[in-house]
Amino acid sequence: MSEEIKRVANCIAGSPDRQAGTGAVLALLACGETALRGGSIDTDLSFAMTLAISTTTPAGLLRMPLAPAATIGLTAAGVVSLVNFHVLTVGGLVAQLMVLHWMATRGSRRLAVLLVLPYVLAALAGPQINGIRVYGVVTAVLAAATVANGIGRRARAEEVARDATERAMADTLHEHVARGERARIARELHDVVAHHISMISVQAETARLTTPGMSEAGARRLLDIGDTARAALTEMRRLLGVLREDAGTPPVTRRPQPGLTQLNELLDEAREATGAATRLIVSGPVVTLDPGVELTSYRIVQEALTNARRHAPGAAVDVELRYHPEVLEVRIRDNGPGPGPGTESRSSGHGLLGMRERVAAVGGELRVGPAPGGGFLVEARLPLAAPEAAR
């Protein structure tokens, strides 16, 4: 019986049209039952019909703002029917149980409990005539069981919803902590590990190129060390990209790296900053370069222009790109005073050191110093394609 009540109650909880239809069907059933029992009713039949309608039709008003009032009215009509006729129609009983179940699961639980009390009082105070009290007892028991079932279902649903909310909050917090940890790992790798790997590559290349009398096998091993370090650095950068993406790093930090196609913009900025002449000279057939070589070329020109503005303000600068079959030669020369006597470099910062590291990372060569005829010259020879291990 309770399962049937649940299904009907769920039906009532649907659309208003479905609720109204359910109330109308129950009203017709109650009126038909009252008409069939008309001969055994001592009261006016019209009053009995009115009670039959009053104990059923409010079941179609549960989703409306007057749902509590409709439930109270239906219960009052049911108690009057039970007290006057000592029986409640089947339609009225079903309607009463449905509204009590709805009130216990979706409305006021306190009101649902209070509406059971009139039936309990009617069962206890009703006369014992031909077993008539049995109707009151059965109605009170079913009403109490329906309310208890509805309150229990509502409590379980609220507990499930609360657990789901707590799990969602815990998952969100866990994901936030995990992203923060990924971001921290990415920063540490970038600040510590990537720097040391770069230094390994630079030192291996420097030792190979500057150690006198080194055997061919030793030079090859140092070259392998440099290639391995560059390959590890490349894989490290890929890992950092994945970690930063998982950590929600803003897209602005992932813009494409500049290349030689942006040289004109760089030279325009230099002209606007100094007002001096800055030329770009390109010779040889232009070819597509490895992205690492393009970035290195751009950074060399950028650093050289910065040094020229700092140490030779107002000096004209020539930027020359010479494409050879296997090598790109980058030359930046200014007509300034050049470095002081006895010094190779006029830069006291880390700019030239950064140039050397970048050039060594792609397997190239760098020379800086006084230019023939005056001024300062930065000259780099870079392979058109970076070594395979660095890709």
C-alpha positions as CSV (number, residue, x, y, z in Angstrom):
1,M,0.0,0.0,0.0
2,S,2.8,2.4,0.9
3,E,4.5,1.8,-2.5
4,E,1.3,2.7,-4.3
5,I,1.0,5.8,-2.2
6,K,4.6,6.8,-3.1
7,R,4.0,6.4,-6.8
8,V,0.8,8.4,-6.7
9,A,2.5,11.1,-4.6
10,N,5.3,11.3,-7.1
11,C,2.7,11.7,-9.8
12,I,1.1,14.5,-7.9
13,A,4.5,16.2,-7.5
14,G,4.6,16.5,-11.3
15,S,3.0,19.2,-13.5
16,P,-0.1,21.2,-12.2
17,D,-2.2,19.7,-14.9
18,R,-1.4,16.2,-13.7
19,Q,-2.2,17.2,-10.2
20,A,-5.5,18.7,-11.1
21,G,-6.3,15.5,-13.1
22,T,-5.5,13.3,-10.2
23,G,-7.7,15.3,-7.8
24,A,-10.6,15.2,-10.3
25,V,-10.3,11.4,-10.7
26,L,-10.2,10.9,-6.9
27,A,-13.3,13.2,-6.6
28,L,-15.2,11.2,-9.2
29,L,-14.3,7.9,-7.3
30,A,-15.4,9.4,-4.0
31,C,-18.7,10.7,-5.4
32,G,-19.4,7.3,-7.0
33,E,-18.8,5.5,-3.8
34,T,-20.9,7.9,-1.9
35,A,-23.8,7.5,-4.4
36,L,-23.5,3.7,-4.1
37,R,-23.7,4.0,-0.3
38,G,-26.5,6.6,-0.4
39,G,-29.1,4.3,1.2
40,S,-26.9,3.7,4.3
41,I,-26.2,7.4,4.8
42,D,-28.4,9.1,7.4
43,T,-27.4,12.6,6.5
44,D,-28.5,14.6,3.4
45,L,-26.9,13.1,0.2
46,S,-25.9,16.5,-1.0
47,F,-23.9,17.1,2.2
48,A,-22.2,13.7,1.7
49,M,-21.3,14.6,-1.9
50,T,-19.8,17.9,-0.7
51,L,-17.7,16.0,1.8
52,A,-16.6,13.5,-0.9
53,I,-15.4,16.4,-3.1
54,S,-13.8,18.3,-0.2
55,T,-11.8,15.2,0.8
56,T,-10.3,14.7,-2.7
57,T,-10.1,17.8,-4.9
58,P,-7.5,19.7,-2.6
59,A,-5.0,17.0,-3.6
60,G,-4.7,18.8,-7.0
61,L,-3.5,22.0,-5.4
62,L,-0.3,20.9,-3.7
63,R,2.1,22.8,-6.0
64,M,0.2,26.1,-5.6
65,P,0.9,28.7,-2.9
66,L,-2.2,27.5,-1.0
67,A,-0.8,24.0,-0.5
68,P,-0.8,24.2,3.3
69,A,-4.3,25.5,3.4
70,A,-5.5,22.9,0.9
71,T,-3.9,20.1,3.0
72,I,-5.6,21.5,6.2
73,G,-8.9,21.8,4.5
74,L,-8.7,18.2,3.1
75,T,-7.8,16.9,6.6
76,A,-10.7,18.8,8.2
77,A,-13.1,17.4,5.6
78,G,-11.8,13.9,6.2
79,V,-12.2,14.1,10.0
80,V,-15.8,15.5,9.6
81,S,-16.6,12.6,7.2
82,L,-15.2,10.1,9.7
83,V,-17.1,11.6,12.6
84,N,-20.4,12.0,10.8
85,F,-20.5,8.9,8.6
86,H,-17.9,6.8,10.6
87,V,-16.2,6.0,7.4
88,L,-13.9,7.7,4.8
89,T,-14.3,7.0,1.1
90,V,-11.5,5.1,-0.6
91,G,-10.8,8.2,-2.8
92,G,-10.7,10.4,0.3
93,L,-8.4,8.0,2.1
94,V,-5.9,7.9,-0.8
95,A,-6.1,11.7,-1.2
96,Q,-5.4,12.2,2.5
97,L,-2.4,9.9,2.5
98,M,-1.0,11.5,-0.6
99,V,-1.2,15.0,0.8
100,L,0.3,14.0,4.1
101,H,3.2,12.3,2.2
102,W,3.7,15.3,0.1
103,M,3.7,17.6,3.1
104,A,6.2,15.4,4.9
105,T,8.6,15.2,2.0
106,R,8.3,18.7,0.4
107,G,6.4,20.9,2.8
108,S,6.3,21.5,6.6
109,R,7.1,18.3,8.5
110,R,5.6,19.8,11.7
111,L,2.3,20.5,9.9
112,A,2.3,16.9,8.6
113,V,2.7,15.5,12.1
114,L,0.0,17.8,13.5
115,L,-2.5,16.7,10.8
116,V,-2.2,13.1,12.0
117,L,-3.4,14.0,15.5
118,P,-7.1,14.6,14.6
119,Y,-7.4,11.1,13.2
120,V,-5.8,9.7,16.3
121,L,-8.3,11.6,18.5
122,A,-11.2,10.4,16.3
123,A,-10.1,6.8,16.6
124,L,-9.7,7.0,20.4
125,A,-12.9,9.0,21.1
126,G,-15.1,7.5,18.4
127,P,-18.0,5.2,19.4
128,Q,-17.7,1.5,19.3
129,I,-20.7,0.8,17.1
130,N,-20.5,-2.3,14.8
131,G,-16.8,-2.0,14.5
132,I,-17.0,1.6,13.2
133,R,-14.0,2.6,15.4
134,V,-11.9,0.3,13.1
135,Y,-12.1,2.8,10.3
136,G,-10.7,5.5,12.5
137,V,-7.9,3.3,13.8
138,V,-6.9,2.2,10.3
139,T,-7.0,5.7,9.0
140,A,-4.9,7.0,11.9
141,V,-2.3,4.2,11.5
142,L,-2.0,4.7,7.8
143,A,-1.7,8.4,8.2
144,A,1.0,8.1,10.8
145,A,2.9,5.5,8.7
146,T,2.7,7.7,5.7
147,V,4.1,10.8,7.5
148,A,6.9,8.8,9.1
149,N,7.8,7.4,5.7
150,G,7.8,10.8,4.1
151,I,9.9,12.3,6.8
152,G,12.4,9.5,6.6
153,R,12.7,9.8,2.8
154,R,13.2,13.5,3.1
155,A,15.9,13.1,5.8
156,R,17.8,10.6,3.6
157,A,17.5,12.9,0.6
158,E,18.9,15.8,2.6
159,E,21.7,13.6,3.8
160,V,22.6,12.5,0.3
161,A,22.6,16.1,-0.9
162,R,24.7,17.2,2.0
163,D,27.2,14.4,1.4
164,A,27.4,15.3,-2.3
165,T,28.0,18.9,-1.5
166,E,30.8,18.0,0.9
167,R,32.4,15.7,-1.6
168,A,32.2,18.4,-4.3
169,M,33.8,20.9,-1.9
170,A,36.5,18.4,-1.0
171,D,37.2,17.6,-4.6
172,T,37.4,21.3,-5.5
173,L,39.8,21.9,-2.6
174,H,41.9,18.9,-3.6
175,E,42.1,20.1,-7.2
176,H,43.1,23.6,-6.1
177,V,45.9,22.3,-3.8
178,A,47.1,20.0,-6.6
179,R,47.2,22.9,-9.1
180,G,49.1,25.0,-6.6
181,E,51.6,22.2,-6.1
182,R,52.1,21.8,-9.8
183,A,52.7,25.5,-10.1
184,R,55.2,25.4,-7.3
185,I,57.0,22.4,-8.9
186,A,57.1,24.3,-12.2
187,R,58.7,27.3,-10.6
188,E,61.3,25.3,-8.8
189,L,62.2,23.3,-11.9
190,H,62.6,26.5,-13.9
191,D,64.6,28.4,-11.2
192,V,66.9,25.5,-10.2
193,V,67.0,22.5,-12.4
194,A,66.8,24.2,-15.8
195,H,69.6,26.6,-14.8
196,H,71.9,23.8,-13.8
197,I,71.2,21.8,-17.0
198,S,72.0,24.9,-19.1
199,M,75.3,25.4,-17.2
200,I,76.2,21.7,-17.9
201,S,75.6,22.3,-21.6
202,V,77.6,25.5,-21.6
203,Q,80.5,24.1,-19.6
204,A,80.7,21.0,-21.8
205,E,80.9,23.1,-25.0
206,T,83.4,25.5,-23.4
207,A,85.6,22.7,-22.3
208,R,85.5,21.1,-25.8
209,L,86.4,24.3,-27.6
210,T,89.0,25.7,-25.2
211,T,90.9,22.7,-23.8
212,P,94.2,22.5,-25.7
213,G,95.4,19.1,-26.9
214,M,92.1,17.3,-26.3
215,S,91.8,14.0,-28.0
216,E,89.1,13.4,-30.5
217,A,87.4,10.8,-28.2
218,G,87.4,13.3,-25.4
219,A,86.0,16.0,-27.5
220,R,83.3,13.7,-28.8
221,R,82.3,12.8,-25.3
222,L,82.0,16.4,-24.2
223,L,79.9,17.0,-27.3
224,D,77.7,14.1,-26.3
225,I,77.4,15.6,-22.8
226,G,76.3,18.9,-24.2
227,D,73.8,17.3,-26.6
228,T,72.3,15.2,-23.7
229,A,72.0,18.3,-21.5
230,R,70.2,20.2,-24.3
231,A,67.9,17.2,-24.9
232,A,67.1,17.1,-21.1
233,L,66.5,20.8,-21.1
234,T,64.0,20.5,-24.0
235,E,62.1,17.7,-22.2
236,M,62.1,19.8,-19.1
237,R,60.6,22.7,-20.9
238,R,57.9,20.5,-22.3
239,L,57.1,19.2,-18.8
240,L,57.0,22.7,-17.5
241,G,54.4,23.6,-20.2
242,V,52.2,20.7,-19.1
243,L,52.5,21.6,-15.4
244,R,51.7,25.3,-16.1
245,E,48.7,24.3,-18.2
246,D,47.4,22.1,-15.5
247,A,48.0,24.8,-12.9
248,G,45.8,27.2,-14.9
249,T,48.6,29.6,-15.9
250,P,47.1,32.5,-17.9
251,P,47.5,32.2,-21.6
252,V,49.5,35.4,-21.8
253,T,52.5,33.5,-20.4
254,R,52.4,31.1,-23.4
255,R,52.7,33.5,-26.3
256,P,54.9,32.3,-29.2
257,Q,58.5,33.1,-28.9
258,P,59.8,35.9,-31.1
259,G,61.9,35.2,-34.2
260,L,63.6,36.9,-37.1
261,T,60.2,38.0,-38.6
262,Q,59.9,40.4,-35.7
263,L,63.3,42.0,-36.3
264,N,61.8,45.0,-38.2
265,E,59.7,45.8,-35.1
266,L,62.7,45.5,-32.9
267,L,64.7,47.9,-35.1
268,D,61.8,50.4,-35.2
269,E,61.8,50.5,-31.4
270,A,65.5,51.1,-31.4
271,R,65.2,54.0,-33.8
272,E,62.4,55.6,-31.8
273,A,64.4,55.2,-28.6
274,T,67.7,56.6,-29.8
275,G,66.9,58.6,-32.9
276,A,70.0,57.1,-34.5
277,A,70.2,55.3,-37.8
278,T,69.6,51.5,-37.6
279,R,69.8,49.3,-40.7
280,L,69.0,45.7,-41.4
281,I,71.1,44.0,-44.1
282,V,70.2,40.6,-45.4
283,S,72.3,38.6,-47.8
284,G,72.0,35.1,-49.2
285,P,68.9,33.0,-49.8
286,V,66.6,33.2,-46.8
287,V,65.7,29.7,-45.4
288,T,63.5,28.5,-42.6
289,L,65.4,28.1,-39.4
290,D,65.0,25.9,-36.4
291,P,62.8,27.7,-33.8
292,G,65.6,27.6,-31.3
293,V,68.0,29.2,-33.7
294,E,65.5,31.9,-34.7
295,L,64.9,32.7,-31.0
296,T,68.7,32.8,-30.3
297,S,69.3,35.1,-33.3
298,Y,66.5,37.5,-32.1
299,R,67.8,37.6,-28.6
300,I,71.4,38.3,-29.7
301,V,70.2,41.3,-31.8
302,Q,68.0,42.5,-29.0
303,E,70.8,42.4,-26.4
304,A,73.3,44.0,-28.8
305,L,71.0,46.9,-29.5
306,T,70.4,47.3,-25.8
307,N,74.2,47.5,-25.2
308,A,74.6,49.9,-28.0
309,R,72.0,52.3,-26.6
310,R,73.6,52.0,-23.1
311,H,77.3,52.4,-24.0
312,A,77.2,54.2,-27.4
313,P,74.1,56.5,-27.3
314,G,73.4,58.1,-30.7
315,A,75.7,55.7,-32.6
316,A,74.4,54.2,-35.8
317,V,74.0,50.4,-35.8
318,D,74.0,47.9,-38.6
319,V,72.3,44.5,-38.2
320,E,73.4,42.0,-40.8
321,L,72.1,38.5,-41.5
322,R,74.2,36.4,-43.8
323,Y,72.7,33.1,-44.9
324,H,75.2,30.5,-45.9
325,P,74.5,26.9,-47.0
326,E,74.8,25.5,-43.4
327,V,75.4,28.6,-41.2
328,L,73.6,31.8,-40.4
329,E,76.0,34.6,-39.6
330,V,74.6,37.4,-37.4
331,R,76.6,40.6,-37.2
332,I,75.7,43.7,-35.1
333,R,78.1,46.6,-35.4
334,D,77.9,50.2,-34.1
335,N,80.1,53.2,-34.9
336,G,80.5,54.2,-31.3
337,P,83.7,54.6,-29.3
338,G,84.1,50.9,-28.7
339,P,85.4,49.3,-25.5
340,G,88.0,50.8,-23.3
341,P,91.7,50.0,-23.8
342,G,92.6,46.5,-22.8
343,T,89.1,45.2,-22.5
344,E,87.1,42.9,-24.7
345,S,83.7,43.9,-23.5
346,R,82.2,47.2,-22.5
347,S,79.2,45.4,-20.7
348,S,79.4,44.9,-17.0
349,G,76.2,43.0,-16.8
350,H,75.1,39.5,-17.8
351,G,74.1,40.3,-21.3
352,L,77.1,38.9,-23.1
353,L,77.2,35.9,-20.8
354,G,73.6,35.2,-21.8
355,M,74.5,35.5,-25.5
356,R,77.3,33.0,-25.1
357,E,74.9,30.5,-23.3
358,R,72.3,30.9,-26.0
359,V,74.8,30.4,-28.8
360,A,76.4,27.4,-27.1
361,A,72.9,25.8,-26.5
362,V,72.3,25.7,-30.3
363,G,75.8,24.6,-31.2
364,G,77.1,28.0,-32.5
365,E,80.0,30.3,-32.0
366,L,80.1,33.9,-30.7
367,R,82.7,36.6,-30.9
368,V,82.5,40.1,-29.4
369,G,84.9,42.9,-29.2
370,P,86.2,46.0,-31.0
371,A,85.3,46.3,-34.6
372,P,87.9,47.0,-37.3
373,G,88.0,50.7,-37.9
374,G,86.2,51.5,-34.6
375,G,83.0,50.7,-32.8
376,F,81.9,47.5,-31.3
377,L,81.1,44.2,-33.1
378,V,79.0,41.2,-32.0
379,E,79.3,38.3,-34.4
380,A,77.5,34.9,-34.1
381,R,77.7,31.9,-36.3
382,L,74.7,29.7,-35.9
383,P,73.8,26.4,-37.6
384,L,70.7,26.6,-39.7
385,A,69.3,23.6,-37.9
386,A,69.9,22.9,-34.2
387,P,71.5,19.6,-33.2
388,E,69.1,16.7,-33.1
389,A,69.5,16.2,-29.4
390,A,68.3,19.7,-28.7
391,R,65.0,19.2,-30.5
